[in-house]
Amino acid sequence: MSNVNLQLAFGMDGCRSTPTARDRLRVVTWNVQHAAVPRMRRQVAWLWDTPGTDVVLLTEVGEPGALVQELGEQGWQAYVGEDAGGDYRVVAAVRDHDAQQVAHEVVMPHRLVALRLRVAGRPVGVAGVYVPSRGSRERRNEDKRAFQDALSVQLPSLVHSLGPGPVVVAGDLNVVEPGHRPHHKVFGAWEYDFYRSFATAGLADAFRHAHPDAEEHSWFGRRSALGYRFDHVFTSEAYLPGVVTCRYLHEPRLSGLSDHSALQLELLLEGESGTHAAASDV
């Protein structure tokens, strides 16, 4: 069964609704650490309290049924990929906009959910990604490398299928950028090549664009306490001037809702000159 046929859409009459700013897209990506139901409900409550969010991209989701239902009860439409066979998934959720799920051919398809939607009448493409971790000693890096290699090849066609208009790809990539501080020698050249493949596909690291010299981390080693910037958001290079805000939200990690910080992007869809609107209306 295709990803599109596995769309799970929920919404209840009378739910609270928060209007979004005209011509702006607000996306939050967050690794929710396979939360059990009580913690998951607190996570959804926190997401609701994040003002004006249009799309949330949640990674490391276990069995998604309860999460999808909870999101629906709060007025979100939730979308998941194919049956994961017990593996972690991505769940994407949209509020106040109609969306269409987009099929793709990436291996482990439950780890990538892609959507087309319209915000203020403008087409926007969004994809949530969760790259496997290194895995057990017996299968060290096998799934991670297979997924990264496949996504690197598929990224240009995925970006094309999500257009026209700005494209945002975000999630927990389980890799850090070249030149990351502190340096982690565990990462190989093939992992940095995966990070660079986003630029090859016409996507740019929105956080690094907004904060060229900032040292930020979204996850910390349990033993070493060293920081890693694992969670990323990329957007179409042509829309980089429209990045209003791109920042890590540490409160949910510090309060124990997850072991990851969330990452928030606010993207202006129409620049003052009107060039962004023209690009998205092609």
C-alpha positions in Angstrom: 0.0 0.0 0.0 1.3 3.4 -0.9 2.2 6.2 1.5 -0.7 8.3 0.1 -3.2 5.6 1.0 -1.8 5.4 4.5 -2.7 9.0 5.3 -4.4 9.3 8.7 -6.4 12.4 8.9 -8.3 13.4 12.0 -10.1 16.6 13.0 -12.9 17.3 15.4 -15.5 20.1 15.2 -15.1 22.7 17.9 -11.3 22.2 18.3 -9.2 25.2 19.2 -7.7 26.9 16.1 -4.8 29.3 15.9 -4.6 31.4 12.7 -1.2 31.6 11.1 0.5 34.8 9.9 -0.1 35.6 6.3 2.6 34.5 3.9 4.6 32.7 6.5 5.3 29.0 7.1 6.2 27.8 10.6 7.6 24.3 11.0 8.7 22.5 14.1 10.7 19.3 13.9 11.3 17.2 17.0 12.6 13.8 18.0 10.0 12.6 20.5 12.0 9.6 21.8 9.3 6.9 21.3 7.2 8.4 24.0 4.7 6.2 25.9 1.1 7.6 26.0 1.3 9.8 29.2 4.5 11.6 28.0 3.2 11.7 24.4 0.1 13.6 25.6 2.3 16.2 27.4 4.4 16.5 24.2 1.2 17.2 22.1 0.2 19.8 24.7 3.6 21.4 24.4 3.3 21.5 20.6 -0.1 23.1 20.8 1.4 25.9 23.0 4.0 26.6 20.3 2.3 29.6 18.7 1.3 29.6 15.1 2.9 26.3 14.0 1.6 25.1 10.6 3.5 21.8 10.4 5.2 19.5 12.9 7.6 16.8 11.8 8.0 14.2 14.6 10.7 11.6 14.5 11.5 8.5 16.5 7.8 7.6 16.8 6.9 4.1 17.9 3.5 2.7 17.2 1.8 5.9 15.9 -1.9 5.2 16.6 -2.3 6.9 19.9 -0.2 9.9 18.8 -2.2 10.3 15.6 -5.5 10.2 17.6 -4.2 12.7 20.2 -3.0 15.1 17.4 -6.4 14.8 15.8 -8.2 15.7 19.0 -6.2 18.9 19.1 -7.2 19.8 15.6 -4.2 18.5 13.6 -4.3 16.3 10.5 -1.6 13.6 10.9 0.2 11.7 8.1 2.3 8.5 8.5 4.2 6.3 6.1 4.0 2.6 5.4 3.9 -0.1 8.1 7.3 0.0 9.8 7.4 -3.6 11.0 8.3 -2.4 14.5 10.8 0.2 13.4 10.5 3.9 14.3 8.5 6.2 12.1 8.0 9.8 11.1 4.7 11.5 11.8 3.9 14.8 10.1 0.9 16.9 11.2 -0.6 19.9 9.7 -2.9 22.5 11.2 -5.3 24.9 9.4 -4.1 23.9 5.9 -5.1 21.2 3.4 -2.2 18.8 2.6 -1.6 16.0 0.2 0.8 13.2 1.0 3.5 12.6 -1.7 4.7 9.1 -2.5 8.5 8.5 -2.7 10.9 5.6 -3.4 13.4 5.9 -0.5 14.2 2.7 1.3 12.6 2.3 4.7 9.8 4.6 3.5 8.3 4.8 7.0 11.3 7.0 7.9 10.2 9.8 5.4 6.9 11.5 5.1 6.5 14.1 2.4 3.6 16.6 1.9 2.4 19.3 -0.4 0.2 22.0 1.1 -0.9 25.5 0.5 -0.2 28.3 2.9 -1.8 31.7 2.2 -2.7 30.2 -1.2 0.9 29.4 -2.0 2.3 25.9 -2.7 4.7 24.6 -0.2 6.5 21.2 0.1 7.6 19.7 3.4 9.3 16.4 4.3 10.1 14.9 7.6 13.1 12.5 7.8 14.5 10.2 10.5 17.8 8.6 9.6 18.6 5.3 11.5 21.2 5.4 14.2 24.3 3.2 14.0 22.5 0.1 15.1 23.7 -3.0 16.9 27.3 -4.2 16.7 26.3 -7.0 14.3 24.7 -4.5 11.9 26.7 -1.5 12.6 25.8 1.3 10.2 24.2 -1.0 7.7 20.7 0.5 7.9 22.0 4.0 8.4 24.3 3.9 5.3 21.6 2.3 3.1 19.1 5.0 4.1 21.5 7.9 3.7 22.8 6.6 0.3 19.2 6.1 -1.0 18.0 9.5 0.2 21.1 11.3 -1.3 20.2 9.8 -4.7 16.5 10.6 -4.3 16.7 14.1 -2.9 16.7 16.0 -6.3 13.6 14.1 -7.5 11.9 14.5 -4.1 12.6 18.3 -4.1 11.1 18.4 -7.6 8.0 16.5 -6.6 7.4 18.8 -3.7 7.6 21.9 -5.8 6.8 24.5 -7.1 7.5 26.9 -4.3 9.7 26.5 -1.2 10.6 23.1 0.0 11.5 22.3 3.6 13.2 19.0 4.6 13.7 18.6 8.3 14.3 16.0 11.0 16.8 14.0 13.0 19.5 13.1 10.5 21.8 11.4 13.1 24.7 13.2 11.5 26.5 16.5 12.3 27.7 19.1 9.9 31.4 19.3 8.7 33.2 21.5 11.2 30.9 20.7 14.0 31.9 21.8 17.5 33.0 19.8 19.3 34.5 17.5 16.7 33.3 13.9 16.9 35.7 11.5 15.3 33.0 8.8 15.1 31.6 10.3 11.9 33.0 9.2 8.6 33.4 10.9 5.3 30.3 9.1 3.9 28.2 10.8 6.6 29.5 14.2 5.8 28.8 13.5 2.2 25.2 12.8 3.1 25.0 16.2 4.8 26.5 17.8 1.6 24.0 16.0 -0.6 21.3 18.5 0.5 23.2 21.3 -1.0 23.6 19.3 -4.2 19.8 19.0 -4.3 19.4 22.8 -4.0 18.7 22.9 -0.2 20.5 24.9 2.4 20.9 24.5 6.2 18.5 27.2 7.4 19.9 27.3 11.0 23.5 27.7 9.7 22.3 30.4 7.3 20.6 32.3 10.2 23.5 31.7 12.7 26.8 31.3 10.8 29.0 31.1 13.9 26.6 29.7 16.5 27.5 26.6 18.5 24.2 24.8 19.3 23.3 21.2 20.1 20.0 19.3 20.0 21.2 16.1 21.8 23.8 15.3 24.4 25.7 12.0 25.0 24.4 10.2 28.0 27.9 9.3 29.2 30.1 12.0 27.7 27.6 14.9 28.0 29.1 16.2 24.7 26.7 18.0 22.4 25.5 17.0 18.9 23.6 19.0 16.4 21.6 16.0 15.0 18.4 17.8 14.2 18.3 19.9 11.0 16.1 21.9 8.8 16.9 22.6 5.1 15.1 24.9 2.8 15.3 25.8 -0.9 18.3 28.0 -1.5 16.2 30.6 -3.4 14.1 31.1 -0.2 16.9 31.6 2.2 16.4 35.4 2.3 12.9 34.5 3.7 14.2 32.8 6.8 12.8 34.9 9.6 13.7 32.6 12.5 15.5 29.3 12.8 16.2 28.3 16.4 16.4 25.4 18.8 13.8 25.1 21.5 15.5 23.6 24.5 12.7 23.7 27.0 11.1 20.3 26.0 14.5 18.6 26.4 15.3 20.4 29.7 11.9 19.5 31.1 12.3 15.8 30.3 9.6 15.7 27.5 12.3 14.2 25.2 16.1 13.8 25.1 16.1 16.1 22.0 15.5 19.8 21.7 13.0 20.8 19.0 13.9 23.0 16.0 11.7 25.8 14.8 11.7 27.5 11.3 9.7 30.5 10.3 9.9 31.2 6.6 8.6 34.2 4.7 6.9 33.0 1.6 6.8 36.4 -0.1 9.7 38.8 0.1 9.2 42.6 0.2 10.2 42.7 -3.5 7.6 40.1 -4.4 10.3 37.7 -5.9 9.4 34.9 -3.5 5.8 35.0 -4.5 6.7 34.9 -8.2 8.9 31.9 -7.6 6.1 30.0 -5.8 3.5 30.8 -8.4 5.3 29.2 -11.3 
